Amino acid sequence: MQITGMLWGSKLLEYVDFPRAEILGPEATTDEIQAMLDKWGLLLVKPVFKGGIGKKGKAGLIGFAKDLDTAIAEKERLYFAKHSHGNSVAKSEGVTFESGIPAEYEIYVSITDSTIYRAPTLTITHHGGVDIEELPEDKIATVPFDPLTGLKGFVISNTLRQLGAPNEIISPLVQNLPKLWDLYHNYGMNMLELNPIRMMPNAKGRLVPVACDFKCSFDTDDPNWKRLKLPASLDSGELCAYELEVNQLRTYQGQSDVFVTNDKGTITAMTFGGGANALVTELLGDAGIVSSDFGRQPAVREDVRNQPHYLFKHWLAQSNVLFIIGGKANNTDIYETFRAMADALRDHLNETGLKPLYVVIGRGGPNLIRGMGYMKDALDGMKIPYKMFGFDSSMSAVVNYAKDVDDWMEHKGGKAAIAKAMGVDSNSKTAA
């Protein structure tokens, strides 16, 4: 789960008393907006996107207002703005009004778990407010620190001095940045980023770090994030109906999580295991519909059956190939898994009608032969053609076989040939 922006970021920073810009939400009245203008002289109007999506500033999705009319006009422009970055597309669900913070220095800070150092790392620069990828290496530093002692002031001080940061910003940052470790460590985060932190002079002329943008992601298998009491809908705004349904079946340490990679694809893949998921998603490319890791077998067989039920309900009608793939399992009972999937497929096609379909299976593990036998009997009963591969087969070769079958069905008459053998109409997605 990801959070971006100061609407919720400000609330999270409040837990550790980190200075932050003044925020008004979408419900702000004109009187409240005018009062903020009178106090600060400048407002930033930003769209509110659920989840995480970047490059909003470069896309012109930040408005600046020095008077009420401009602020309202920017609200109208951005309230339902659409934004795309890479493969991500999001629609705004309101705006925030954020106080303009006067500052000479802008700081970038992030805390993440590093697979290189096998430790939490601090990334920091006093040249913030820009894409850090554009900075030369001598202007930004990434340093690991001991999670047992946490992010101490001397780590921050030493790093900033090595970067040649001005002395006037070092002491305020040393005093405040360790608070971010408390937020990161105590509430189940695996990434926390503030960019920019603007160094605002207070009434006595001393600089104070003020967070002006916020981004974080949570390890949802760490129960500590639940202490924040975030609304369940916070990260679900951009999920499709299928993702919302199937992700409710989380079984073991986040397993059963899926996301749609191409809603126009023609191969429905049920993948078991993180390594298999990464390989299959990459090799299938645009032909694949979903990226899935159904992982370990749930304790209740009904849950095993519900997973393919949702998959078939949403995607089987447009699929040429049903692809069931995974490595050699250690504990999963393949017979129980295949029995649940075969029953779910039969139930679905009994309800919607048969359709031209080819099933490709590659799996290994306990009760494999018995499970394949059950699947074979079910597919034979529905006259659905299939190919099954054992644990000694190359997974990449099995993926390529599924792609070849898909291409044959889509472009070389395979769909019509299978429809004829099954006695169904090849032109309709489902036929009774």
Secondary structure as UniProt FT lines:
FT   STRAND          2..4
FT   HELIX           6..14
FT   TURN            15..17
FT   STRAND          23..24
FT   TURN            26..27
FT   HELIX           30..40
FT   STRAND          43..47
FT   TURN            56..60
FT   STRAND          63..65
FT   HELIX           68..78
FT   TURN            79..80
FT   STRAND          82..85
FT   TURN            86..87
FT   STRAND          88..91
FT   STRAND          95..99
FT   STRAND          106..114
FT   TURN            115..118
FT   STRAND          119..125
FT   HELIX           132..134
FT   HELIX           137..139
FT   STRAND          141..144
FT   TURN            147..149
FT   HELIX           153..162
FT   TURN            163..164
FT   HELIX           167..176
FT   HELIX           178..186
FT   TURN            187..188
FT   STRAND          189..201
FT   TURN            203..204
FT   STRAND          207..211
FT   STRAND          215..218
FT   TURN            220..221
FT   HELIX           223..228
FT   HELIX           232..235
FT   TURN            237..238
FT   HELIX           241..246
FT   HELIX           247..249
FT   TURN            253..256
FT   STRAND          258..260
FT   TURN            263..264
FT   STRAND          267..272
FT   HELIX           274..284
FT   HELIX           285..287
FT   STRAND          290..292
FT   HELIX           301..315
FT   HELIX           316..318
FT   STRAND          321..328
FT   HELIX           334..352
FT   STRAND          358..364
FT   TURN            366..367
FT   HELIX           368..382
FT   STRAND          386..389
FT   TURN            391..392
FT   HELIX           395..411
FT   HELIX           414..422
//
